[in-house]
Amino acid sequence: MQEAWLALAILACVMGLLLFVPARTVHYWQAWVYLSIFTGASVLTTLYLIRKDPALLERRMSGGPMAEKEPAQKLIMLCDVNRFHRFYSSCQRSTTASVGPTVPLDGVIAGDILVAIGFYLISLVYRENTFTSATIEIAENQTVISTGPYAVVRHPMYASGSLYLLGTPLALGSYWGFLPIAAMMPFLIWRLIDEERFLARNLPGYSEYQKRIRYRLVPFVW
């Protein structure tokens, strides 16, 4: 799986550029810690998928706006990519320019912990559901998964990713990073609801699963 390691190396470089170019400095310890957690978690996840579920790894590598088959999902992904870049840029600029209050050390540590927990929960989703594609689609022989994290919420991947997103501004030392998150969340919810409609139409048993598992994203809330 040389392609997987190449993709991971490119991703790590892109993340480094997103972190340090807007900051205009490499003397940004919060970003180094964050990048270490991101890269380490990605390496461990890639190792696991190569050994245990290469088919899932291949599906996860085939993502992005153009890979989506549903028109609504193409639009959602295009909007999300744009906001993703603005998200990191706003974190870096506000931190290095000392605009407004910065996050204290304990807040940065809390953010790093949330990011790490988010990655860990995502790994649990991968272990439970081999059909976790990066695009909205139905794979051959796909079935409804209702065990593990799927017994708690219907969309544990989105829930885990939300923890990662919420932890990122804190980990990077910038409260201002929560503003673009607020702009991203409606698109995440739009994608989630549109995905549910697609699965209810095309995946046998999913409508019954929706009735059994009440909460979509946050246990006891929604």
For each residue, the residues with C-beta under 8 A, 3 or more apart:
1: 4 5 46 50 54 57
2: 5 6
3: 6 7 61
4: 1 7 8 46 49 50 57 61
5: 1 2 8 9 46
6: 2 3 9 10
7: 3 4 10 11 61
8: 4 5 11 12 42 43 46
9: 5 6 12 13
10: 6 7 13 14
11: 7 8 14 15 42
12: 8 9 15 16 35 38 39 42
13: 9 10 16 17
14: 10 11 17 18
15: 11 12 18 19 35 38 39
16: 12 13 19 20 35
17: 13 14 20 21
18: 14 15 21 22 85 88 89 92
19: 15 16 22 23 28 31 34 35 88 92 172
20: 16 17 23 24 25 26 28 31 92
21: 17 18 24 92
22: 18 19 88 89 92 93
23: 19 20 28 31 92 93 95 96
24: 20 21 96
25: 20 28 96
26: 20
27:
28: 19 20 23 25 31 32 92 95 96
29: 32 33
30: 33 34 95 108 171 172 173
31: 19 20 23 28 34 35 92 172
32: 28 29 35 36
33: 29 30 36 37 108 112 171
34: 19 30 31 37 38 112 115 168 171 172
35: 12 15 16 19 31 32 38 39
36: 32 33 39 40
37: 33 34 40 41 112 115 116 119 171
38: 12 15 34 35 41 42 115 119
39: 12 15 35 36 42 43
40: 36 37 43 44
41: 37 38 44 45 116 119 120 123
42: 8 11 12 38 39 45 46
43: 8 39 40 46 47
44: 40 41 47 48 123
45: 41 42 48 49 119 122 123 126
46: 1 4 5 8 42 43 49 50 57
47: 43 44 50 51
48: 44 45 51 52 53 123 126 127
49: 4 45 46 52 53 54 56 57 60 126
50: 1 4 46 47 54 57
51: 47 48
52: 48 49 127
53: 48 49 56 57 126 130
54: 1 49 50 57 58
55: 58 59 130
56: 49 53 59 60 126 130 131 132
57: 1 4 46 49 50 53 54 60 61
58: 54 55 61 62
59: 55 56 62 131 132 133 134 135 139
60: 49 56 57 63 132 133 134
61: 3 4 7 57 58 134
62: 58 59 67 133 134 135
63: 60 67 133 134 135
64: 67 68 77 81 134
65: 68 74 77 78 81
66: 74
67: 62 63 64 134 135
68: 64 65 73 74 77 135 136
69: 73 135 136 137
70: 73 74 136 194 198
71: 74 75
72: 75 76 190 194
73: 68 69 70 76 77 135 136 191 194 195
74: 65 66 68 70 71 77 78
75: 71 72 78 79
76: 72 73 79 80 187 190 191 194
77: 64 65 68 73 74 80 81 191
78: 65 74 75 81 82
79: 75 76 82 83 187
80: 76 77 83 84 184 187 188 191
81: 64 65 77 78 84 85
82: 78 79 85 86
83: 79 80 86 87 180 183 184 187
84: 80 81 87 88 184
85: 18 81 82 88 89
86: 82 83 89 90 180 183
87: 83 84 90 91 168 177 180 181 184
88: 18 19 22 84 85 91 92
89: 18 22 85 86 92 93
90: 86 87 93 94 174 176 177 179 180
91: 87 88 94 95 168 169 172 173 174 176 177
92: 18 19 20 21 22 23 28 31 88 89 95 96 172 174
93: 22 23 89 90 96 97 99
94: 90 91 97 99 100 174 175 176 177
95: 23 28 30 91 92 98 102 172 173 174
96: 23 24 25 28 92 93
97: 93 94
98: 95 102
99: 93 94 176
100: 94 175 176
101: 175
102: 95 98 173 174 175
103: 107 108 111 169 170 173 174 175
104: 107 108
105: 108 109
106: 109 110
107: 103 104 110 111 170 173
108: 30 33 103 104 105 111 112 170 171 172 173
109: 105 106 112 113
110: 106 107 113 114 167 170
111: 103 107 108 114 115 167 168 169 170 171 172
112: 33 34 37 108 109 115 116 167 170 171
113: 109 110 116 117 167
114: 110 111 117 118 163 164 166 167 170 171
115: 34 37 38 111 112 118 119 163 164 167 168 171
116: 37 41 112 113 119 120
117: 113 114 120 121 163 167
118: 114 115 121 122 160 161 162 163 164 165 167
119: 37 38 41 45 115 116 122 123 160 164
120: 41 116 117 123 124
121: 117 118 124 125 149 156 159 160 163
122: 45 118 119 125 126 157 160 161 164
123: 41 44 45 48 119 120 126 127
124: 120 121 127 128 148 149 156 160
125: 121 122 128 129 132 148 149 156 157 160
126: 45 48 49 53 56 122 123 129 132
127: 48 52 123 124 148
128: 124 125 145 147 148 149 150
129: 125 126 132 145 148 150
130: 53 55 56
131: 56 59 139 142 143 145
132: 56 59 60 125 126 129 157
133: 59 60 62 63 136 137 139
134: 59 60 61 62 63 64 67
135: 59 62 63 67 68 69 73
136: 68 69 70 73 133 191 194 195 198
137: 69 133
138: 142 199 202 203
139: 59 131 133 142
140:
141:
142: 131 138 139 203
143: 131 205
144: 203 204 205 206 208 209
145: 128 129 131 148 150
146: 150 151 209 212 213
147: 128 150 151
148: 124 125 127 128 129 145 151 156
149: 121 124 125 128 152 153 156 159 160
150: 128 129 145 146 147 153 154 156 213
151: 146 147 148 213
152: 149 156 213 215 219
153: 149 150 156 159 213 215 216 217 218 219
154: 150 196 209 210 213 215 216 217
155: 158 159 192 195 216 217
156: 121 124 125 148 149 150 152 153 159 160
157: 122 125 132 160 161
158: 155 161 162 188 191 192 217
159: 121 149 153 155 156 162 163 217 218
160: 118 119 121 122 124 125 149 156 157 163 164
161: 118 122 157 158 164 165 188
162: 118 158 159 165 166 185 188 217
163: 114 115 117 118 121 159 160 166 167
164: 114 115 118 119 122 160 161 167 168
165: 118 161 162 168 181 184
166: 114 162 163 169 170 178 181
167: 110 111 112 113 114 115 117 118 163 164 170 171
168: 34 87 91 111 115 164 165 171 172 177
169: 91 103 111 166 172 174 175 176 177 178 181
170: 103 107 108 110 111 112 114 166 167 173
171: 30 33 34 37 108 111 112 114 115 167 168
172: 19 30 31 34 91 92 95 108 111 168 169 177
173: 30 91 95 102 103 107 108 170
174: 90 91 92 94 95 102 103 169 177
175: 94 100 101 102 103 169 178
176: 90 91 94 99 100 169 179
177: 87 90 91 94 168 169 172 174 180 181
178: 166 169 175 181 182
179: 90 176 182 183
180: 83 86 87 90 177 183 184
181: 87 165 166 169 177 178 184 185
182: 178 179 185
183: 83 86 179 180 186
184: 80 83 84 87 165 180 181 187 188
185: 162 181 182 188 189
186: 183 189 190
187: 76 79 80 83 184 190 191
188: 80 158 161 162 184 185 191 192
189: 185 186 192 193 217
190: 72 76 186 187 193 194
191: 73 76 77 80 136 158 187 188 194 195
192: 155 158 188 189 195 196 216 217
193: 189 190 196 197
194: 70 72 73 76 136 190 191 197 198
195: 73 136 155 191 192 198 199
196: 154 192 193 199 200 210 216
197: 193 194 200 201
198: 70 136 194 195 201 202
199: 138 195 196 202 203 206
200: 196 197 203 206 207 210
201: 197 198
202: 138 198 199
203: 138 142 144 199 200 206
204: 144
205: 143 144 208 209
206: 144 199 200 203 209 210
207: 200 210 211
208: 144 205 211 212
209: 144 146 154 205 206 212 213
210: 154 196 200 206 207 213
211: 207 208
212: 146 208 209
213: 146 150 151 152 153 154 209 210
214:
215: 152 153 154 218 219 220 221 222
216: 153 154 155 192 196 222
217: 153 154 155 158 159 162 189 192 221 222
218: 153 159 215 221 222
219: 152 153 215
220: 215
221: 215 217 218
222: 215 216 217 218
